[in-house]
Amino acid sequence: MSGLLALLDDVAAIAKVAAASVDDVIGQATKAGAQAAGAVIDDAAVTPKYLHGFSADRELPIVGRIAFGSIKNKLVFLLPAGLLLSAFAPWLIPLLLMLGGGYLCFEGAEKIVHAFSSHHDGYEDVGDPAHLEEEKVQGAIKTDFILSAEIMTIALAAIDSPSIWMQAGTLVVVAFGITALVYGAVALIVKADDVGLAMAHKGRLGATRAVGRGLVHSMPGFLIVLTWVGTAAMLWVGGSIIVHGLEELGFSWLGHHIHDWAEIAAHQVPASFQATTKWFSTAGMYGVFGLALGIVLIPVGTKIIAPIWRKVMPG
């Protein structure tokens, strides 16, 4: 009997340690997720633009495919790569992030140039819908990879514990939590018009039907605005990654100038608006820098990198 009681005591002690470890992981994940909140918002703003033009019955399946690709990005590629780089080559992380930031600047600038091109008539020849869907999904997953890399890197930097197992567990929780948050929000956004239509037709109260009609009428314009917000998010996130990467490498003059100019702009408004003005000024300057860099990268990406990529990865 005494042996059984000792065994139960050991099991109870192990359970307490395990529970404490779970609490630590959740606490670290909450802190890390809060640090990455800005990138999460950018991710949620960028994704809906990839759903523009598809029929309503394909929207949720496409969101699901992108979400699956996102969790695969985080768990299969970014988590082990982040842990290995953090342990053995932390100096390489800023360079890889800058490479991803350059891609975001390139893609955002390319979309703006295409939108304002004299040859752009506002319509897209979709061709085979299945091929277009595959192309859009893969494009969204590639963009998600860059944004997820930023999220996971920020989260990893915010973890206090030196234990690789604590870091890994925290990043797993962050990966699932942020993916659910981002793509749950995207699903709600893209299906809001369907909800509005149901409210307009089936609502028992006049107010309910009016709200439904308002949703139906406002969502197309809202999605167009969100598409532009997503493109802007690519540019300001990409620009900020490059500027912060340059600071990590010792080239801090641009970052200091942006900070100083944002401070000057903030002091031109009442105190209650200074923080907001500073944020928008900083994001705007990151975006302008990202757009300028992206325009420079367009010929490099389209004339040099894309042909090489097609040869290396045919099909």
Residue pairs with C-beta under 8 A, 6 or more apart in sequence:
21 166
21 169
24 161
24 166
25 166
25 169
25 170
25 173
26 173
28 158
28 159
28 160
28 161
28 166
28 170
29 155
29 170
29 173
29 174
29 177
31 158
31 159
32 154
32 155
32 156
32 158
32 159
32 170
32 171
32 174
33 40
33 155
33 174
33 177
33 178
35 154
35 155
35 157
35 158
36 150
36 151
36 154
36 155
36 158
36 174
36 178
39 147
39 150
39 151
39 154
39 237
40 151
40 178
40 181
40 182
41 233
42 147
42 233
42 234
42 236
42 237
43 144
43 147
43 148
43 151
43 178
43 182
44 181
44 182
44 185
44 186
45 226
45 229
45 230
45 233
46 143
46 147
46 230
46 231
46 233
46 234
47 63
47 66
47 140
47 143
47 144
47 182
47 183
47 186
47 230
48 186
48 189
48 190
48 223
48 226
48 227
48 230
49 226
49 227
49 230
49 231
50 62
50 66
50 136
50 137
50 139
50 140
50 143
51 59
51 62
51 63
51 136
51 186
51 190
52 223
52 224
52 227
53 124
53 126
54 62
54 129
54 133
54 136
56 191
56 193
56 194
58 133
59 187
59 190
59 191
60 187
60 190
60 191
62 133
62 136
62 137
63 183
63 186
63 187
63 190
64 183
65 137
66 137
66 140
66 141
66 144
66 183
66 186
67 179
67 182
67 183
69 137
69 140
69 141
69 144
70 141
70 144
70 148
70 179
70 182
70 183
71 175
71 176
71 179
73 141
73 144
73 145
73 148
74 148
74 151
74 152
74 171
74 175
74 179
75 172
75 175
77 145
78 145
78 148
78 149
78 152
79 152
79 168
79 171
79 172
79 175
82 93
82 152
82 153
82 156
82 171
83 156
83 164
83 167
83 168
83 171
85 92
85 93
85 96
86 93
86 156
86 167
87 164
93 153
94 244
94 245
94 248
94 249
95 245
96 149
97 149
97 150
97 153
97 241
97 244
97 245
98 241
98 242
98 245
98 246
100 145
100 146
100 149
100 150
100 238
100 241
101 146
101 237
101 238
101 239
101 240
101 241
101 242
101 245
101 290
102 238
102 242
102 293
102 297
103 142
103 146
103 238
104 143
104 146
104 147
104 234
104 235
104 237
104 238
104 241
104 290
105 234
105 235
105 238
105 239
105 242
105 290
105 291
105 293
105 294
105 297
106 294
106 297
106 298
106 301
107 143
107 234
107 294
108 231
108 232
108 234
108 235
108 238
108 290
108 291
108 294
109 235
109 290
109 291
109 293
109 294
109 295
109 297
109 298
110 294
110 298
110 301
110 302
111 231
111 234
112 231
112 291
113 295
113 298
114 120
126 132
143 234
146 238
147 237
150 237
150 241
151 174
151 178
152 171
152 174
152 175
155 170
155 171
155 174
156 167
156 171
159 166
159 167
159 170
159 171
161 167
161 170
189 223
189 226
190 223
192 215
192 219
193 215
193 216
193 219
193 220
195 212
195 215
196 211
196 212
196 213
196 214
196 215
196 216
196 219
197 212
197 215
197 216
198 212
199 208
199 209
199 211
199 212
199 215
200 209
200 212
200 213
200 215
200 216
201 209
201 212
203 209
203 211
203 212
232 287
234 290
235 286
235 287
235 290
235 291
235 294
236 283
236 284
236 286
236 287
236 290
237 286
237 290
238 290
238 293
238 294
239 285
239 286
239 287
239 288
239 289
239 290
239 291
239 293
240 283
240 286
240 290
242 289
242 290
242 293
243 254
243 255
243 258
243 286
243 289
244 255
246 252
246 254
246 255
247 255
254 289
258 282
258 285
258 286
258 289
259 282
261 281
261 285
262 278
262 281
262 282
262 285
263 278
265 277
265 278
265 281
266 274
266 275
266 277
266 278
266 281
267 274
268 277
269 277
